[in-house]
């Protein structure tokens, strides 16, 4: 048992040391991916705003004209905030799933911590997240939504969100390298996952057994927390957020360790 603990401690030290040693490479890879993402596009960073904005318009028409639902703030603002937060995770995972297979020449020829690829995907989408927040701020001003003391929790909510996203980014990148049909399965799962999260509607409207299932969706407490601190000037529900934070930290540790131990097999699977 002590030997396993010692081996685990050694792996953790090695992982942390590599991240510090190669931090400049992570920055450069993020810059490269950011430039490639918008290379030869007319709108550039405008795409970070365009996608959630168009989706907000579509779902606002659907849920205000076709099937009206009651939300604590104007529905377009409610929906945009949910899509804004959701897109950080969804876009990060969509980039991360192909991050290793799309950089096969680097994976097979040069040594550096391979987790840089999926982590840079998350950082690229974090930039998009920041750009898209401009529209959210504009909508809050338009509807006279004032922030309050609860805003102090925003960095905490963002930290939990990033830890959760990074954990899944590492797992997806690794799984897709070994099993290439993961990226196709993921396209289906991400759509089902979005509609199973409080992105477009309050989960309080769902009853029965489905409501019980939805309570175990870790993205719902995160999105609800964003709405609480930004739109409602309320402290987020601490129990669900704390459980999600604990689960996210644990998942990131497990995912990172599995990724680190498997990366010596990556060259054979590219």
Phi and psi restraints in degrees (value plus and minus 20) as a CYANA .aco file:
   2 UNK   PHI     -84.5   -44.5
   2 UNK   PSI     -53.3   -13.3
   3 UNK   PHI     -86.6   -46.6
   3 UNK   PSI     -58.6   -18.6
   4 UNK   PHI     -87.3   -47.3
   4 UNK   PSI     -60.3   -20.3
   5 UNK   PHI     -83.9   -43.9
   5 UNK   PSI     -61.8   -21.8
   6 UNK   PHI     -84.5   -44.5
   6 UNK   PSI     -60.6   -20.6
   7 UNK   PHI     -84.9   -44.9
   7 UNK   PSI     -60.2   -20.2
   8 UNK   PHI     -84.0   -44.0
   8 UNK   PSI     -64.2   -24.2
   9 UNK   PHI     -82.7   -42.7
   9 UNK   PSI     -58.2   -18.2
  10 UNK   PHI     -84.8   -44.8
  10 UNK   PSI     -62.3   -22.3
  11 UNK   PHI     -83.3   -43.3
  11 UNK   PSI     -62.4   -22.4
  12 UNK   PHI     -83.8   -43.8
  12 UNK   PSI     -65.1   -25.1
  13 UNK   PHI     -80.3   -40.3
  13 UNK   PSI     -62.5   -22.5
  14 UNK   PHI     -84.3   -44.3
  14 UNK   PSI     -62.7   -22.7
  15 UNK   PHI     -81.9   -41.9
  15 UNK   PSI     -66.0   -26.0
  16 UNK   PHI     -86.7   -46.7
  16 UNK   PSI     -60.9   -20.9
  17 UNK   PHI     -82.4   -42.4
  17 UNK   PSI     -61.2   -21.2
  18 UNK   PHI     -84.8   -44.8
  18 UNK   PSI     -58.2   -18.2
  19 UNK   PHI     -85.2   -45.2
  19 UNK   PSI     -57.7   -17.7
  20 UNK   PHI     -89.2   -49.2
  20 UNK   PSI     -62.9   -22.9
  21 UNK   PHI     -86.1   -46.1
  21 UNK   PSI     -56.7   -16.7
  22 UNK   PHI    -127.1   -87.1
  22 UNK   PSI       3.4    43.4
  23 UNK   PHI     -82.7   -42.7
  23 UNK   PSI     -55.0   -15.0
  24 UNK   PHI     -86.2   -46.2
  24 UNK   PSI     -54.4   -14.4
  25 UNK   PHI     -87.0   -47.0
  25 UNK   PSI     -58.1   -18.1
  26 UNK   PHI     -80.3   -40.3
  26 UNK   PSI     -62.0   -22.0
  27 UNK   PHI     -83.9   -43.9
  27 UNK   PSI     -64.1   -24.1
  28 UNK   PHI     -86.6   -46.6
  28 UNK   PSI     -59.3   -19.3
  29 UNK   PHI     -85.9   -45.9
  29 UNK   PSI     -56.8   -16.8
  30 UNK   PHI     -85.7   -45.7
  30 UNK   PSI     -62.9   -22.9
  31 UNK   PHI     -82.3   -42.3
  31 UNK   PSI     -62.2   -22.2
  32 UNK   PHI     -82.5   -42.5
  32 UNK   PSI     -67.2   -27.2
  33 UNK   PHI     -84.7   -44.7
  33 UNK   PSI     -54.9   -14.9
  34 UNK   PHI     -86.8   -46.8
  34 UNK   PSI     -60.8   -20.8
  35 UNK   PHI     -88.5   -48.5
  35 UNK   PSI     -61.9   -21.9
  36 UNK   PHI     -85.4   -45.4
  36 UNK   PSI     -52.6   -12.6
  37 UNK   PHI     -82.4   -42.4
  37 UNK   PSI     -56.9   -16.9
  38 UNK   PHI    -136.2   -96.2
  38 UNK   PSI      -4.8    35.2
  39 UNK   PHI     -85.4   -45.4
  39 UNK   PSI     112.9   152.9
  40 UNK   PHI      39.5    79.5
  40 UNK   PSI      12.4    52.4
  41 UNK   PHI    -127.9   -87.9
  41 UNK   PSI     124.0   164.0
  42 UNK   PHI     -93.4   -53.4
  42 UNK   PSI     -61.7   -21.7
  43 UNK   PHI    -104.7   -64.7
  43 UNK   PSI     -41.0    -1.0
  44 UNK   PHI      37.6    77.6
  44 UNK   PSI    -147.1  -107.1
  45 UNK   PHI     -85.7   -45.7
  45 UNK   PSI     -30.8     9.2
  46 UNK   PHI     -80.3   -40.3
  46 UNK   PSI     -45.1    -5.1
  47 UNK   PHI     -86.2   -46.2
  47 UNK   PSI     -47.1    -7.1
  48 UNK   PHI     -85.6   -45.6
  48 UNK   PSI     -46.3    -6.3
  49 UNK   PHI    -114.3   -74.3
  49 UNK   PSI     -58.1   -18.1
  50 UNK   PHI     -81.3   -41.3
  50 UNK   PSI     -67.1   -27.1
  51 UNK   PHI     -81.1   -41.1
  51 UNK   PSI     -74.8   -34.8
  52 UNK   PHI     -85.8   -45.8
  52 UNK   PSI     -48.6    -8.6
  53 UNK   PHI     -89.6   -49.6
  53 UNK   PSI     -64.9   -24.9
  54 UNK   PHI     -84.0   -44.0
  54 UNK   PSI     -62.8   -22.8
  55 UNK   PHI     -82.4   -42.4
  55 UNK   PSI     -57.4   -17.4
  56 UNK   PHI     -83.2   -43.2
  56 UNK   PSI     -63.1   -23.1
  57 UNK   PHI     -82.5   -42.5
  57 UNK   PSI     -65.2   -25.2
  58 UNK   PHI     -82.2   -42.2
  58 UNK   PSI     -69.7   -29.7
  59 UNK   PHI     -93.0   -53.0
  59 UNK   PSI     -46.3    -6.3
  60 UNK   PHI     -86.1   -46.1
  60 UNK   PSI     -62.0   -22.0
  61 UNK   PHI     -82.7   -42.7
  61 UNK   PSI     -61.8   -21.8
  62 UNK   PHI     -86.3   -46.3
  62 UNK   PSI     -65.2   -25.2
  63 UNK   PHI    -116.5   -76.5
  63 UNK   PSI     -16.4    23.6
  64 UNK   PHI    -135.9   -95.9
  64 UNK   PSI     -46.9    -6.9
  65 UNK   PHI    -124.5   -84.5
  65 UNK   PSI     -60.1   -20.1
  66 UNK   PHI    -109.6   -69.6
  66 UNK   PSI     -75.0   -35.0
  67 UNK   PHI    -154.6  -114.6
  67 UNK   PSI      71.4   111.4
  68 UNK   PHI     -88.7   -48.7
  68 UNK   PSI     115.9   155.9
  69 UNK   PHI    -146.7  -106.7
  69 UNK   PSI     132.8   172.8
  70 UNK   PHI    -111.9   -71.9
  70 UNK   PSI     104.2   144.2
  71 UNK   PHI    -148.0  -108.0
  71 UNK   PSI     132.9   172.9
  72 UNK   PHI     -90.7   -50.7
  72 UNK   PSI     -36.4     3.6
  73 UNK   PHI    -151.2  -111.2
  73 UNK   PSI     145.1   185.1
  74 UNK   PHI     -68.4   -28.4
  74 UNK   PSI     115.6   155.6
  75 UNK   PHI     -76.3   -36.3
  75 UNK   PSI     -62.9   -22.9
  76 UNK   PHI     -76.5   -36.5
  76 UNK   PSI     -58.1   -18.1
  77 UNK   PHI     -90.0   -50.0
  77 UNK   PSI     -61.3   -21.3
  78 UNK   PHI     -79.1   -39.1
  78 UNK   PSI     -67.4   -27.4
  79 UNK   PHI     -88.9   -48.9
  79 UNK   PSI     -63.2   -23.2
  80 UNK   PHI     -83.1   -43.1
  80 UNK   PSI     -61.2   -21.2
  81 UNK   PHI     -81.0   -41.0
  81 UNK   PSI     -61.8   -21.8
  82 UNK   PHI     -86.1   -46.1
  82 UNK   PSI     -64.5   -24.5
  83 UNK   PHI     -87.1   -47.1
  83 UNK   PSI     -56.8   -16.8
  84 UNK   PHI     -79.1   -39.1
  84 UNK   PSI     -67.8   -27.8
  85 UNK   PHI     -91.3   -51.3
  85 UNK   PSI     -62.2   -22.2
  86 UNK   PHI     -82.6   -42.6
  86 UNK   PSI     -60.6   -20.6
  87 UNK   PHI     -83.9   -43.9
  87 UNK   PSI     -47.7    -7.7
  88 UNK   PHI     -81.1   -41.1
  88 UNK   PSI     -65.3   -25.3
  89 UNK   PHI     -92.9   -52.9
  89 UNK   PSI     -68.9   -28.9
  90 UNK   PHI     -81.8   -41.8
  90 UNK   PSI     -66.5   -26.5
  91 UNK   PHI     -86.4   -46.4
  91 UNK   PSI     -59.3   -19.3
  92 UNK   PHI     -81.3   -41.3
  92 UNK   PSI     -64.7   -24.7
  93 UNK   PHI     -90.2   -50.2
  93 UNK   PSI     -55.2   -15.2
  94 UNK   PHI     -84.7   -44.7
  94 UNK   PSI     -57.2   -17.2
  95 UNK   PHI     -94.0   -54.0
  95 UNK   PSI     -61.1   -21.1
  96 UNK   PHI     -87.4   -47.4
  96 UNK   PSI     -53.9   -13.9
  97 UNK   PHI     -80.7   -40.7
  97 UNK   PSI     -49.3    -9.3
  98 UNK   PHI    -126.4   -86.4
  98 UNK   PSI     -10.8    29.2
  99 UNK   PHI     -87.4   -47.4
  99 UNK   PSI     -52.4   -12.4
 100 UNK   PHI    -104.3   -64.3
 100 UNK   PSI     -66.5   -26.5
 101 UNK   PHI     -86.7   -46.7
 101 UNK   PSI     -48.0    -8.0
 102 UNK   PHI    -101.5   -61.5
 102 UNK   PSI     -27.4    12.6
 103 UNK   PHI    -145.3  -105.3
 103 UNK   PSI      22.2    62.2
 104 UNK   PHI     -79.9   -39.9
 104 UNK   PSI     -55.5   -15.5
 105 UNK   PHI     -84.9   -44.9
 105 UNK   PSI     -56.5   -16.5
 106 UNK   PHI     -96.6   -56.6
 106 UNK   PSI     -56.3   -16.3
 107 UNK   PHI     -83.4   -43.4
 107 UNK   PSI     -55.8   -15.8
 108 UNK   PHI    -112.0   -72.0
 108 UNK   PSI     -37.5     2.5
 109 UNK   PHI    -129.4   -89.4
 109 UNK   PSI     -56.0   -16.0
 110 UNK   PHI    -140.6  -100.6
 110 UNK   PSI     119.7   159.7
 111 UNK   PHI    -111.9   -71.9
 111 UNK   PSI     112.2   152.2
 112 UNK   PHI    -187.2  -147.2
 112 UNK   PSI     143.9   183.9
 113 UNK   PHI     -82.1   -42.1
 113 UNK   PSI      97.3   137.3
 114 UNK   PHI     -88.4   -48.4
 114 UNK   PSI     -36.3     3.7
 115 UNK   PHI     -86.7   -46.7
 115 UNK   PSI     -29.9    10.1
 116 UNK   PHI     -78.7   -38.7
 116 UNK   PSI     -55.6   -15.6
 117 UNK   PHI     -83.6   -43.6
 117 UNK   PSI     -77.5   -37.5
 118 UNK   PHI     -86.3   -46.3
 118 UNK   PSI     -53.2   -13.2
 119 UNK   PHI     -88.3   -48.3
 119 UNK   PSI     -55.7   -15.7
 120 UNK   PHI     -87.0   -47.0
 120 UNK   PSI     -50.8   -10.8
 121 UNK   PHI     -81.4   -41.4
 121 UNK   PSI     -61.8   -21.8
 122 UNK   PHI     -85.7   -45.7
 122 UNK   PSI     -61.1   -21.1
 123 UNK   PHI     -86.9   -46.9
 123 UNK   PSI     -57.2   -17.2
 124 UNK   PHI     -80.9   -40.9
 124 UNK   PSI     -65.5   -25.5
 125 UNK   PHI     -92.0   -52.0
 125 UNK   PSI     -43.4    -3.4
 126 UNK   PHI     -86.4   -46.4
 126 UNK   PSI     -54.9   -14.9
 127 UNK   PHI     -83.9   -43.9
 127 UNK   PSI     -65.4   -25.4
 128 UNK   PHI     -78.3   -38.3
 128 UNK   PSI     -60.2   -20.2
 129 UNK   PHI     -78.8   -38.8
 129 UNK   PSI     -63.4   -23.4
 130 UNK   PHI     -86.2   -46.2
 130 UNK   PSI     -60.1   -20.1
 131 UNK   PHI     -84.6   -44.6
 131 UNK   PSI     -64.6   -24.6
 132 UNK   PHI     -87.5   -47.5
 132 UNK   PSI     -40.8    -0.8
 133 UNK   PHI     -86.6   -46.6
 133 UNK   PSI     -40.7    -0.7
 134 UNK   PHI     -81.3   -41.3
 134 UNK   PSI     -62.1   -22.1
 135 UNK   PHI     -86.1   -46.1
 135 UNK   PSI     -60.6   -20.6
 136 UNK   PHI     -79.9   -39.9
 136 UNK   PSI     -63.8   -23.8
 137 UNK   PHI     -82.5   -42.5
 137 UNK   PSI     -63.2   -23.2
 138 UNK   PHI     -80.6   -40.6
 138 UNK   PSI     -60.3   -20.3
 139 UNK   PHI     -87.9   -47.9
 139 UNK   PSI     -57.4   -17.4
 140 UNK   PHI     -84.8   -44.8
 140 UNK   PSI     -58.8   -18.8
 141 UNK   PHI     -85.7   -45.7
 141 UNK   PSI     -62.7   -22.7
 142 UNK   PHI     -81.2   -41.2
 142 UNK   PSI     -61.3   -21.3
 143 UNK   PHI    -115.1   -75.1
 143 UNK   PSI      -8.3    31.7
 144 UNK   PHI      38.3    78.3
 144 UNK   PSI      25.0    65.0
 145 UNK   PHI    -114.2   -74.2
 145 UNK   PSI      91.0   131.0
 146 UNK   PHI    -115.2   -75.2
 146 UNK   PSI     124.1   164.1
 147 UNK   PHI    -107.5   -67.5
 147 UNK   PSI     142.9   182.9
 148 UNK   PHI    -163.2  -123.2
 148 UNK   PSI    -180.3  -140.3
 149 UNK   PHI     -78.5   -38.5
 149 UNK   PSI     -46.4    -6.4
 150 UNK   PHI     -84.0   -44.0
 150 UNK   PSI     -36.8     3.2
 151 UNK   PHI     -80.9   -40.9
 151 UNK   PSI     -40.5    -0.5
 152 UNK   PHI     -82.5   -42.5
 152 UNK   PSI     -40.4    -0.4
 153 UNK   PHI    -104.6   -64.6
 153 UNK   PSI     -27.3    12.7
 154 UNK   PHI     -78.0   -38.0
 154 UNK   PSI     -65.9   -25.9
 155 UNK   PHI     -80.0   -40.0
 155 UNK   PSI     -53.3   -13.3
 156 UNK   PHI     -87.2   -47.2
 156 UNK   PSI     -65.3   -25.3
 157 UNK   PHI     -81.8   -41.8
 157 UNK   PSI     -63.7   -23.7
 158 UNK   PHI     -82.9   -42.9
 158 UNK   PSI     -60.4   -20.4
 159 UNK   PHI     -82.7   -42.7
 159 UNK   PSI     -65.1   -25.1
 160 UNK   PHI     -81.2   -41.2
 160 UNK   PSI     -63.2   -23.2
 161 UNK   PHI     -79.3   -39.3
 161 UNK   PSI     -65.7   -25.7
 162 UNK   PHI     -88.3   -48.3
 162 UNK   PSI     -61.0   -21.0
 163 UNK   PHI     -81.8   -41.8
 163 UNK   PSI     -65.0   -25.0
 164 UNK   PHI     -81.2   -41.2
 164 UNK   PSI     -65.6   -25.6
 165 UNK   PHI     -86.6   -46.6
 165 UNK   PSI     -61.9   -21.9
 166 UNK   PHI     -82.8   -42.8
 166 UNK   PSI     -58.0   -18.0
 167 UNK   PHI     -80.6   -40.6
 167 UNK   PSI     -67.9   -27.9
 168 UNK   PHI     -91.2   -51.2
 168 UNK   PSI     -51.4   -11.4
 169 UNK   PHI     -82.4   -42.4
 169 UNK   PSI     -63.2   -23.2
 170 UNK   PHI     -83.4   -43.4
 170 UNK   PSI     -64.7   -24.7
 171 UNK   PHI     -85.5   -45.5
 171 UNK   PSI     -65.3   -25.3
 172 UNK   PHI     -84.5   -44.5
 172 UNK   PSI     -63.1   -23.1
 173 UNK   PHI     -80.3   -40.3
 173 UNK   PSI     -62.6   -22.6
 174 UNK   PHI     -89.4   -49.4
 174 UNK   PSI     -67.1   -27.1
 175 UNK   PHI     -82.6   -42.6
 175 UNK   PSI     -59.9   -19.9
 176 UNK   PHI     -88.7   -48.7
 176 UNK   PSI     -46.2    -6.2
 177 UNK   PHI     -89.2   -49.2
 177 UNK   PSI     -57.3   -17.3
 178 UNK   PHI    -107.3   -67.3
 178 UNK   PSI     -52.2   -12.2
 179 UNK   PHI    -151.8  -111.8
 179 UNK   PSI      79.5   119.5
 180 UNK   PHI     -89.4   -49.4
 180 UNK   PSI     -34.6     5.4
 181 UNK   PHI    -100.0   -60.0
 181 UNK   PSI     -23.3    16.7
 182 UNK   PHI     -79.4   -39.4
 182 UNK   PSI     -59.9   -19.9
 183 UNK   PHI     -85.3   -45.3
 183 UNK   PSI     -50.9   -10.9
 184 UNK   PHI     -96.2   -56.2
 184 UNK   PSI     -60.6   -20.6
 185 UNK   PHI     -84.5   -44.5
 185 UNK   PSI     -56.4   -16.4
 186 UNK   PHI     -82.4   -42.4
 186 UNK   PSI     -57.2   -17.2
 187 UNK   PHI     -79.9   -39.9
 187 UNK   PSI     -53.9   -13.9
 188 UNK   PHI     -96.7   -56.7
 188 UNK   PSI     -65.3   -25.3
 189 UNK   PHI     -82.6   -42.6
 189 UNK   PSI     -59.4   -19.4
 190 UNK   PHI     -86.0   -46.0
 190 UNK   PSI     -53.1   -13.1
 191 UNK   PHI     -89.9   -49.9
 191 UNK   PSI     -67.2   -27.2
 192 UNK   PHI     -81.5   -41.5
 192 UNK   PSI     -60.3   -20.3
 193 UNK   PHI     -82.2   -42.2
 193 UNK   PSI     -61.8   -21.8
 194 UNK   PHI     -81.5   -41.5
 194 UNK   PSI     -64.9   -24.9
 195 UNK   PHI     -96.8   -56.8
 195 UNK   PSI     -27.8    12.2
 196 UNK   PHI    -117.7   -77.7
 196 UNK   PSI     -14.3    25.7
 197 UNK   PHI    -136.6   -96.6
 197 UNK   PSI     141.2   181.2
 198 UNK   PHI    -100.0   -60.0
 198 UNK   PSI      23.9    63.9
 199 UNK   PHI     -93.8   -53.8
 199 UNK   PSI     -66.0   -26.0
 200 UNK   PHI    -132.9   -92.9
 200 UNK   PSI     -29.5    10.5
 201 UNK   PHI    -173.5  -133.5
 201 UNK   PSI     131.1   171.1
 202 UNK   PHI     -89.4   -49.4
 202 UNK   PSI     111.0   151.0
 203 UNK   PHI     -87.6   -47.6
 203 UNK   PSI     -34.2     5.8
 204 UNK   PHI     -83.8   -43.8
 204 UNK   PSI     -41.1    -1.1
 205 UNK   PHI     -95.3   -55.3
 205 UNK   PSI     -35.3     4.7
 206 UNK   PHI    -111.4   -71.4
 206 UNK   PSI     113.8   153.8
 207 UNK   PHI    -141.4  -101.4
 207 UNK   PSI    -199.7  -159.7
 208 UNK   PHI      54.0    94.0
 208 UNK   PSI    -176.9  -136.9
 209 UNK   PHI     -87.0   -47.0
 209 UNK   PSI     -50.8   -10.8
 210 UNK   PHI     -82.5   -42.5
 210 UNK   PSI     -57.3   -17.3
 211 UNK   PHI     -81.7   -41.7
 211 UNK   PSI     -58.8   -18.8
 212 UNK   PHI     -83.8   -43.8
 212 UNK   PSI     -60.7   -20.7
 213 UNK   PHI     -85.2   -45.2
 213 UNK   PSI     -62.9   -22.9
 214 UNK   PHI     -86.0   -46.0
 214 UNK   PSI     -43.8    -3.8
 215 UNK   PHI     -84.8   -44.8
 215 UNK   PSI     -41.3    -1.3
 216 UNK   PHI    -111.2   -71.2
 216 UNK   PSI     -16.0    24.0
 217 UNK   PHI     -99.9   -59.9
 217 UNK   PSI      92.2   132.2
 218 UNK   PHI     -88.0   -48.0
 218 UNK   PSI     -38.6     1.4
 219 UNK   PHI     -96.0   -56.0
 219 UNK   PSI     -45.4    -5.4
 220 UNK   PHI     -83.6   -43.6
 220 UNK   PSI     -68.3   -28.3
 221 UNK   PHI     -80.2   -40.2
 221 UNK   PSI     -52.3   -12.3
 222 UNK   PHI     -88.6   -48.6
 222 UNK   PSI     -68.8   -28.8
 223 UNK   PHI     -86.6   -46.6
 223 UNK   PSI     -60.9   -20.9
 224 UNK   PHI     -81.6   -41.6
 224 UNK   PSI     -55.6   -15.6
 225 UNK   PHI     -86.6   -46.6
 225 UNK   PSI     -60.6   -20.6
 226 UNK   PHI     -78.3   -38.3
 226 UNK   PSI     -66.9   -26.9
 227 UNK   PHI     -83.5   -43.5
 227 UNK   PSI     -59.3   -19.3
 228 UNK   PHI     -82.5   -42.5
 228 UNK   PSI     -69.4   -29.4
 229 UNK   PHI     -98.5   -58.5
 229 UNK   PSI     -47.5    -7.5
 230 UNK   PHI    -115.5   -75.5
 230 UNK   PSI     -62.3   -22.3
 231 UNK   PHI    -123.8   -83.8
 231 UNK   PSI     -49.6    -9.6
 232 UNK   PHI    -127.9   -87.9
 232 UNK   PSI     -27.3    12.7
 233 UNK   PHI      32.5    72.5
 233 UNK   PSI      26.1    66.1
 234 UNK   PHI    -146.6  -106.6
 234 UNK   PSI     131.3   171.3
 235 UNK   PHI     -89.8   -49.8
 235 UNK   PSI     119.4   159.4
 236 UNK   PHI     -85.0   -45.0
 236 UNK   PSI     137.1   177.1
 237 UNK   PHI     -82.4   -42.4
 237 UNK   PSI      89.4   129.4
 238 UNK   PHI     -91.2   -51.2
 238 UNK   PSI     -56.4   -16.4
 239 UNK   PHI     -83.4   -43.4
 239 UNK   PSI     -72.2   -32.2
 240 UNK   PHI     -81.6   -41.6
 240 UNK   PSI     -59.7   -19.7
 241 UNK   PHI     -87.8   -47.8
 241 UNK   PSI     -59.9   -19.9
 242 UNK   PHI     -84.6   -44.6
 242 UNK   PSI     -63.1   -23.1
 243 UNK   PHI     -83.3   -43.3
 243 UNK   PSI     -61.1   -21.1
 244 UNK   PHI     -84.9   -44.9
 244 UNK   PSI     -60.7   -20.7
 245 UNK   PHI     -82.6   -42.6
 245 UNK   PSI     -65.9   -25.9
 246 UNK   PHI     -83.1   -43.1
 246 UNK   PSI     -63.8   -23.8
 247 UNK   PHI     -85.3   -45.3
 247 UNK   PSI     -57.0   -17.0
 248 UNK   PHI     -87.6   -47.6
 248 UNK   PSI     -62.8   -22.8
 249 UNK   PHI     -83.7   -43.7
 249 UNK   PSI     -64.0   -24.0
 250 UNK   PHI     -82.6   -42.6
 250 UNK   PSI     -64.9   -24.9
 251 UNK   PHI     -84.2   -44.2
 251 UNK   PSI     -59.9   -19.9
 252 UNK   PHI     -83.3   -43.3
 252 UNK   PSI     -62.3   -22.3
 253 UNK   PHI     -81.7   -41.7
 253 UNK   PSI     -65.0   -25.0
 254 UNK   PHI     -86.1   -46.1
 254 UNK   PSI     -65.8   -25.8
 255 UNK   PHI     -82.2   -42.2
 255 UNK   PSI     -63.5   -23.5
 256 UNK   PHI     -85.3   -45.3
 256 UNK   PSI     -60.3   -20.3
 257 UNK   PHI     -86.7   -46.7
 257 UNK   PSI     -64.3   -24.3
 258 UNK   PHI     -82.0   -42.0
 258 UNK   PSI     -62.7   -22.7
 259 UNK   PHI     -82.1   -42.1
 259 UNK   PSI     -66.0   -26.0
 260 UNK   PHI     -82.0   -42.0
 260 UNK   PSI     -61.2   -21.2
 261 UNK   PHI     -95.5   -55.5
 261 UNK   PSI     -42.3    -2.3
 262 UNK   PHI    -114.4   -74.4
 262 UNK   PSI     -31.3     8.7
 263 UNK   PHI     -86.6   -46.6
 263 UNK   PSI     -38.8     1.2
 264 UNK   PHI     -94.5   -54.5
 264 UNK   PSI     -33.3     6.7
 265 UNK   PHI    -116.5   -76.5
 265 UNK   PSI     -24.1    15.9
 266 UNK   PHI     -82.5   -42.5
 266 UNK   PSI     -61.7   -21.7
 267 UNK   PHI     -81.0   -41.0
 267 UNK   PSI     -50.7   -10.7
 268 UNK   PHI     -96.4   -56.4
 268 UNK   PSI     -38.8     1.2
 269 UNK   PHI    -123.0   -83.0
 269 UNK   PSI     -29.6    10.4
